[in-house]
Amino acid sequence: MELVVGRPPQEPLERAEAAVEQYAYCPDLGDATIVGDGQAASTTWRFWWD
């Protein structure tokens, strides 16, 4: 699943919160730290399940 995000979180705390929520929704994303450093700040969020 791919989502286009109009206003991704900009502040570090908001990115961390978004990463935790993304990881809870889709644990197949891998490490939540990596999600927070990359995907959470992006305008495109990708989710997949194995």
PDB file with SEQRES, HELIX, SHEET and CRYST1 records, atoms N, CA, C and O in Angstrom:
SEQRES   1 A   50  MET GLU LEU VAL VAL GLY ARG PRO PRO GLN GLU PRO LEU          
SEQRES   2 A   50  GLU ARG ALA GLU ALA ALA VAL GLU GLN TYR ALA TYR CYS          
SEQRES   3 A   50  PRO ASP LEU GLY ASP ALA THR ILE VAL GLY ASP GLY GLN          
SEQRES   4 A   50  ALA ALA SER THR THR TRP ARG PHE TRP TRP ASP                  
HELIX    1 AA1 PRO A   12  TYR A   25  1                                  14    
HELIX    2 AA2 PRO A   27  LEU A   29  5                                   3    
HELIX    3 AA3 ALA A   32  ASP A   37  1                                   6    
HELIX    4 AA4 GLN A   39  ALA A   41  5                                   3    
SHEET    1 AA1 2 GLU A   2  VAL A   4  0                                        
SHEET    2 AA1 2 THR A  44  ARG A  46 -1                                        
CRYST1    1.000    1.000    1.000  90.00  90.00  90.00 P 1           1          
ATOM      1  N   MET A   1       0.857  -1.155   0.000  1.00  0.00           N  
ATOM      2  CA  MET A   1       0.000   0.000   0.000  1.00  0.00           C  
ATOM      3  C   MET A   1       0.908   1.224   0.000  1.00  0.00           C  
ATOM      4  O   MET A   1       1.929   1.247   0.687  1.00  0.00           O  
ATOM      5  N   GLU A   2       0.538   2.220  -0.758  1.00  0.00           N  
ATOM      6  CA  GLU A   2       1.313   3.453  -0.823  1.00  0.00           C  
ATOM      7  C   GLU A   2       0.388   4.632  -0.522  1.00  0.00           C  
ATOM      8  O   GLU A   2      -0.706   4.737  -1.077  1.00  0.00           O  
ATOM      9  N   LEU A   3       0.841   5.502   0.352  1.00  0.00           N  
ATOM     10  CA  LEU A   3       0.070   6.694   0.722  1.00  0.00           C  
ATOM     11  C   LEU A   3       0.856   7.949   0.360  1.00  0.00           C  
ATOM     12  O   LEU A   3       2.065   8.015   0.578  1.00  0.00           O  
ATOM     13  N   VAL A   4       0.173   8.930  -0.187  1.00  0.00           N  
ATOM     14  CA  VAL A   4       0.784  10.226  -0.441  1.00  0.00           C  
ATOM     15  C   VAL A   4       0.420  11.124   0.733  1.00  0.00           C  
ATOM     16  O   VAL A   4      -0.754  11.281   1.071  1.00  0.00           O  
ATOM     17  N   VAL A   5       1.438  11.711   1.350  1.00  0.00           N  
ATOM     18  CA  VAL A   5       1.257  12.507   2.567  1.00  0.00           C  
ATOM     19  C   VAL A   5       1.495  13.981   2.216  1.00  0.00           C  
ATOM     20  O   VAL A   5       2.597  14.371   1.831  1.00  0.00           O  
ATOM     21  N   GLY A   6       0.455  14.774   2.355  1.00  0.00           N  
ATOM     22  CA  GLY A   6       0.549  16.189   2.001  1.00  0.00           C  
ATOM     23  C   GLY A   6       1.423  17.000   2.945  1.00  0.00           C  
ATOM     24  O   GLY A   6       2.148  17.900   2.520  1.00  0.00           O  
ATOM     25  N   ARG A   7       1.346  16.673   4.231  1.00  0.00           N  
ATOM     26  CA  ARG A   7       2.126  17.404   5.231  1.00  0.00           C  
ATOM     27  C   ARG A   7       2.765  16.407   6.195  1.00  0.00           C  
ATOM     28  O   ARG A   7       2.228  16.173   7.278  1.00  0.00           O  
ATOM     29  N   PRO A   8       3.891  15.820   5.826  1.00  0.00           N  
ATOM     30  CA  PRO A   8       4.543  14.877   6.729  1.00  0.00           C  
ATOM     31  C   PRO A   8       5.067  15.593   7.977  1.00  0.00           C  
ATOM     32  O   PRO A   8       5.323  16.797   7.939  1.00  0.00           O  
ATOM     33  N   PRO A   9       5.226  14.870   9.062  1.00  0.00           N  
ATOM     34  CA  PRO A   9       5.728  15.508  10.286  1.00  0.00           C  
ATOM     35  C   PRO A   9       7.134  16.078  10.079  1.00  0.00           C  
ATOM     36  O   PRO A   9       7.986  15.453   9.448  1.00  0.00           O  
ATOM     37  N   GLN A  10       7.355  17.270  10.622  1.00  0.00           N  
ATOM     38  CA  GLN A  10       8.642  17.950  10.457  1.00  0.00           C  
ATOM     39  C   GLN A  10       9.500  17.917  11.723  1.00  0.00           C  
ATOM     40  O   GLN A  10      10.724  17.818  11.645  1.00  0.00           O  
ATOM     41  N   GLU A  11       8.867  17.998  12.864  1.00  0.00           N  
ATOM     42  CA  GLU A  11       9.605  18.024  14.129  1.00  0.00           C  
ATOM     43  C   GLU A  11      10.061  16.613  14.501  1.00  0.00           C  
ATOM     44  O   GLU A  11       9.358  15.645  14.213  1.00  0.00           O  
ATOM     45  N   PRO A  12      11.225  16.485  15.133  1.00  0.00           N  
ATOM     46  CA  PRO A  12      11.736  15.162  15.494  1.00  0.00           C  
ATOM     47  C   PRO A  12      10.765  14.321  16.342  1.00  0.00           C  
ATOM     48  O   PRO A  12      10.640  13.117  16.117  1.00  0.00           O  
ATOM     49  N   LEU A  13      10.088  14.934  17.299  1.00  0.00           N  
ATOM     50  CA  LEU A  13       9.147  14.188  18.135  1.00  0.00           C  
ATOM     51  C   LEU A  13       7.956  13.708  17.310  1.00  0.00           C  
ATOM     52  O   LEU A  13       7.494  12.579  17.480  1.00  0.00           O  
ATOM     53  N   GLU A  14       7.462  14.559  16.421  1.00  0.00           N  
ATOM     54  CA  GLU A  14       6.342  14.161  15.559  1.00  0.00           C  
ATOM     55  C   GLU A  14       6.750  13.021  14.622  1.00  0.00           C  
ATOM     56  O   GLU A  14       5.964  12.106  14.378  1.00  0.00           O  
ATOM     57  N   ARG A  15       7.974  13.077  14.099  1.00  0.00           N  
ATOM     58  CA  ARG A  15       8.474  11.996  13.237  1.00  0.00           C  
ATOM     59  C   ARG A  15       8.575  10.691  14.018  1.00  0.00           C  
ATOM     60  O   ARG A  15       8.212   9.628  13.515  1.00  0.00           O  
ATOM     61  N   ALA A  16       9.066  10.778  15.243  1.00  0.00           N  
ATOM     62  CA  ALA A  16       9.193   9.582  16.072  1.00  0.00           C  
ATOM     63  C   ALA A  16       7.822   8.976  16.360  1.00  0.00           C  
ATOM     64  O   ALA A  16       7.652   7.759  16.289  1.00  0.00           O  
ATOM     65  N   GLU A  17       6.862   9.811  16.679  1.00  0.00           N  
ATOM     66  CA  GLU A  17       5.501   9.319  16.944  1.00  0.00           C  
ATOM     67  C   GLU A  17       4.906   8.669  15.696  1.00  0.00           C  
ATOM     68  O   GLU A  17       4.278   7.613  15.784  1.00  0.00           O  
ATOM     69  N   ALA A  18       5.101   9.293  14.539  1.00  0.00           N  
ATOM     70  CA  ALA A  18       4.593   8.731  13.289  1.00  0.00           C  
ATOM     71  C   ALA A  18       5.271   7.398  12.993  1.00  0.00           C  
ATOM     72  O   ALA A  18       4.618   6.462  12.533  1.00  0.00           O  
ATOM     73  N   ALA A  19       6.567   7.303  13.250  1.00  0.00           N  
ATOM     74  CA  ALA A  19       7.291   6.063  12.997  1.00  0.00           C  
ATOM     75  C   ALA A  19       6.779   4.936  13.887  1.00  0.00           C  
ATOM     76  O   ALA A  19       6.630   3.806  13.422  1.00  0.00           O  
ATOM     77  N   VAL A  20       6.512   5.221  15.142  1.00  0.00           N  
ATOM     78  CA  VAL A  20       5.982   4.210  16.054  1.00  0.00           C  
ATOM     79  C   VAL A  20       4.611   3.739  15.578  1.00  0.00           C  
ATOM     80  O   VAL A  20       4.323   2.543  15.593  1.00  0.00           O  
ATOM     81  N   GLU A  21       3.775   4.670  15.158  1.00  0.00           N  
ATOM     82  CA  GLU A  21       2.437   4.309  14.665  1.00  0.00           C  
ATOM     83  C   GLU A  21       2.531   3.490  13.375  1.00  0.00           C  
ATOM     84  O   GLU A  21       1.795   2.520  13.196  1.00  0.00           O  
ATOM     85  N   GLN A  22       3.440   3.884  12.479  1.00  0.00           N  
ATOM     86  CA  GLN A  22       3.615   3.137  11.233  1.00  0.00           C  
ATOM     87  C   GLN A  22       4.098   1.714  11.528  1.00  0.00           C  
ATOM     88  O   GLN A  22       3.608   0.747  10.944  1.00  0.00           O  
ATOM     89  N   TYR A  23       5.051   1.603  12.431  1.00  0.00           N  
ATOM     90  CA  TYR A  23       5.592   0.288  12.780  1.00  0.00           C  
ATOM     91  C   TYR A  23       4.525  -0.574  13.462  1.00  0.00           C  
ATOM     92  O   TYR A  23       4.471  -1.780  13.220  1.00  0.00           O  
ATOM     93  N   ALA A  24       3.689   0.008  14.295  1.00  0.00           N  
ATOM     94  CA  ALA A  24       2.610  -0.743  14.943  1.00  0.00           C  
ATOM     95  C   ALA A  24       1.611  -1.252  13.909  1.00  0.00           C  
ATOM     96  O   ALA A  24       1.081  -2.356  14.039  1.00  0.00           O  
ATOM     97  N   TYR A  25       1.358  -0.447  12.888  1.00  0.00           N  
ATOM     98  CA  TYR A  25       0.429  -0.816  11.819  1.00  0.00           C  
ATOM     99  C   TYR A  25       1.027  -1.889  10.903  1.00  0.00           C  
ATOM    100  O   TYR A  25       0.322  -2.780  10.428  1.00  0.00           O  
ATOM    101  N   CYS A  26       2.341  -1.787  10.667  1.00  0.00           N  
ATOM    102  CA  CYS A  26       3.002  -2.682   9.716  1.00  0.00           C  
ATOM    103  C   CYS A  26       4.393  -3.053  10.226  1.00  0.00           C  
ATOM    104  O   CYS A  26       5.375  -2.422   9.835  1.00  0.00           O  
ATOM    105  N   PRO A  27       4.496  -4.065  11.091  1.00  0.00           N  
ATOM    106  CA  PRO A  27       5.801  -4.448  11.640  1.00  0.00           C  
ATOM    107  C   PRO A  27       6.786  -4.954  10.589  1.00  0.00           C  
ATOM    108  O   PRO A  27       7.984  -5.032  10.860  1.00  0.00           O  
ATOM    109  N   ASP A  28       6.308  -5.294   9.408  1.00  0.00           N  
ATOM    110  CA  ASP A  28       7.202  -5.757   8.345  1.00  0.00           C  
ATOM    111  C   ASP A  28       8.078  -4.638   7.784  1.00  0.00           C  
ATOM    112  O   ASP A  28       8.944  -4.900   6.948  1.00  0.00           O  
ATOM    113  N   LEU A  29       7.870  -3.397   8.227  1.00  0.00           N  
ATOM    114  CA  LEU A  29       8.698  -2.290   7.768  1.00  0.00           C  
ATOM    115  C   LEU A  29      10.140  -2.432   8.240  1.00  0.00           C  
ATOM    116  O   LEU A  29      11.050  -1.870   7.632  1.00  0.00           O  
ATOM    117  N   GLY A  30      10.351  -3.171   9.308  1.00  0.00           N  
ATOM    118  CA  GLY A  30      11.699  -3.327   9.834  1.00  0.00           C  
ATOM    119  C   GLY A  30      11.880  -2.500  11.094  1.00  0.00           C  
ATOM    120  O   GLY A  30      10.973  -2.406  11.922  1.00  0.00           O  
ATOM    121  N   ASP A  31      13.034  -1.913  11.232  1.00  0.00           N  
ATOM    122  CA  ASP A  31      13.410  -1.153  12.419  1.00  0.00           C  
ATOM    123  C   ASP A  31      12.658   0.187  12.466  1.00  0.00           C  
ATOM    124  O   ASP A  31      12.695   0.951  11.501  1.00  0.00           O  
ATOM    125  N   ALA A  32      11.990   0.465  13.564  1.00  0.00           N  
ATOM    126  CA  ALA A  32      11.223   1.709  13.710  1.00  0.00           C  
ATOM    127  C   ALA A  32      12.132   2.940  13.641  1.00  0.00           C  
ATOM    128  O   ALA A  32      11.688   4.010  13.224  1.00  0.00           O  
ATOM    129  N   THR A  33      13.390   2.801  14.044  1.00  0.00           N  
ATOM    130  CA  THR A  33      14.325   3.925  13.965  1.00  0.00           C  
ATOM    131  C   THR A  33      14.561   4.320  12.519  1.00  0.00           C  
ATOM    132  O   THR A  33      14.601   5.506  12.192  1.00  0.00           O  
ATOM    133  N   ILE A  34      14.717   3.338  11.663  1.00  0.00           N  
ATOM    134  CA  ILE A  34      14.924   3.609  10.236  1.00  0.00           C  
ATOM    135  C   ILE A  34      13.678   4.254   9.641  1.00  0.00           C  
ATOM    136  O   ILE A  34      13.777   5.170   8.824  1.00  0.00           O  
ATOM    137  N   VAL A  35      12.519   3.780  10.046  1.00  0.00           N  
ATOM    138  CA  VAL A  35      11.262   4.367   9.566  1.00  0.00           C  
ATOM    139  C   VAL A  35      11.201   5.837   9.962  1.00  0.00           C  
ATOM    140  O   VAL A  35      10.812   6.681   9.154  1.00  0.00           O  
ATOM    141  N   GLY A  36      11.577   6.147  11.186  1.00  0.00           N  
ATOM    142  CA  GLY A  36      11.542   7.527  11.665  1.00  0.00           C  
ATOM    143  C   GLY A  36      12.535   8.424  10.956  1.00  0.00           C  
ATOM    144  O   GLY A  36      12.265   9.605  10.741  1.00  0.00           O  
ATOM    145  N   ASP A  37      13.672   7.879  10.596  1.00  0.00           N  
ATOM    146  CA  ASP A  37      14.698   8.671   9.917  1.00  0.00           C  
ATOM    147  C   ASP A  37      14.397   8.881   8.435  1.00  0.00           C  
ATOM    148  O   ASP A  37      14.928   9.806   7.820  1.00  0.00           O  
ATOM    149  N   GLY A  38      13.555   8.036   7.862  1.00  0.00           N  
ATOM    150  CA  GLY A  38      13.314   8.136   6.427  1.00  0.00           C  
ATOM    151  C   GLY A  38      11.859   8.315   6.067  1.00  0.00           C  
ATOM    152  O   GLY A  38      11.432   9.411   5.703  1.00  0.00           O  
ATOM    153  N   GLN A  39      11.104   7.254   6.165  1.00  0.00           N  
ATOM    154  CA  GLN A  39       9.728   7.263   5.668  1.00  0.00           C  
ATOM    155  C   GLN A  39       8.840   8.279   6.372  1.00  0.00           C  
ATOM    156  O   GLN A  39       8.039   8.941   5.711  1.00  0.00           O  
ATOM    157  N   ALA A  40       8.952   8.426   7.674  1.00  0.00           N  
ATOM    158  CA  ALA A  40       8.049   9.320   8.407  1.00  0.00           C  
ATOM    159  C   ALA A  40       8.152  10.765   7.925  1.00  0.00           C  
ATOM    160  O   ALA A  40       7.172  11.506   8.001  1.00  0.00           O  
ATOM    161  N   ALA A  41       9.313  11.175   7.434  1.00  0.00           N  
ATOM    162  CA  ALA A  41       9.513  12.546   6.967  1.00  0.00           C  
ATOM    163  C   ALA A  41       9.212  12.701   5.482  1.00  0.00           C  
ATOM    164  O   ALA A  41       9.206  13.818   4.964  1.00  0.00           O  
ATOM    165  N   SER A  42       8.968  11.606   4.805  1.00  0.00           N  
ATOM    166  CA  SER A  42       8.746  11.616   3.366  1.00  0.00           C  
ATOM    167  C   SER A  42       7.300  11.968   3.013  1.00  0.00           C  
ATOM    168  O   SER A  42       6.406  11.887   3.855  1.00  0.00           O  
ATOM    169  N   THR A  43       7.089  12.354   1.773  1.00  0.00           N  
ATOM    170  CA  THR A  43       5.729  12.629   1.301  1.00  0.00           C  
ATOM    171  C   THR A  43       5.058  11.372   0.753  1.00  0.00           C  
ATOM    172  O   THR A  43       3.898  11.414   0.345  1.00  0.00           O  
ATOM    173  N   THR A  44       5.777  10.265   0.743  1.00  0.00           N  
ATOM    174  CA  THR A  44       5.216   8.984   0.324  1.00  0.00           C  
ATOM    175  C   THR A  44       5.521   7.942   1.387  1.00  0.00           C  
ATOM    176  O   THR A  44       6.679   7.718   1.740  1.00  0.00           O  
ATOM    177  N   TRP A  45       4.479   7.312   1.888  1.00  0.00           N  
ATOM    178  CA  TRP A  45       4.639   6.248   2.883  1.00  0.00           C  
ATOM    179  C   TRP A  45       4.247   4.930   2.247  1.00  0.00           C  
ATOM    180  O   TRP A  45       3.159   4.810   1.684  1.00  0.00           O  
ATOM    181  N   ARG A  46       5.131   3.934   2.334  1.00  0.00           N  
ATOM    182  CA  ARG A  46       4.873   2.621   1.747  1.00  0.00           C  
ATOM    183  C   ARG A  46       4.780   1.575   2.851  1.00  0.00           C  
ATOM    184  O   ARG A  46       5.588   1.541   3.779  1.00  0.00           O  
ATOM    185  N   PHE A  47       3.768   0.728   2.720  1.00  0.00           N  
ATOM    186  CA  PHE A  47       3.553  -0.357   3.683  1.00  0.00           C  
ATOM    187  C   PHE A  47       3.439  -1.665   2.910  1.00  0.00           C  
ATOM    188  O   PHE A  47       2.838  -1.709   1.837  1.00  0.00           O  
ATOM    189  N   TRP A  48       4.017  -2.727   3.458  1.00  0.00           N  
ATOM    190  CA  TRP A  48       3.898  -4.046   2.845  1.00  0.00           C  
ATOM    191  C   TRP A  48       3.923  -5.104   3.928  1.00  0.00           C  
ATOM    192  O   TRP A  48       4.487  -4.907   5.005  1.00  0.00           O  
ATOM    193  N   TRP A  49       3.317  -6.203   3.629  1.00  0.00           N  
ATOM    194  CA  TRP A  49       3.246  -7.328   4.562  1.00  0.00           C  
ATOM    195  C   TRP A  49       3.733  -8.560   3.843  1.00  0.00           C  
ATOM    196  O   TRP A  49       3.349  -8.826   2.704  1.00  0.00           O  
ATOM    197  N   ASP A  50       4.587  -9.314   4.520  1.00  0.00           N  
ATOM    198  CA  ASP A  50       5.091 -10.569   3.939  1.00  0.00           C  
ATOM    199  C   ASP A  50       4.235 -11.724   4.353  1.00  0.00           C  
ATOM    200  O   ASP A  50       4.502 -12.861   3.963  1.00  0.00           O  
TER     201      ASP A  50                                                      
END                                                                             
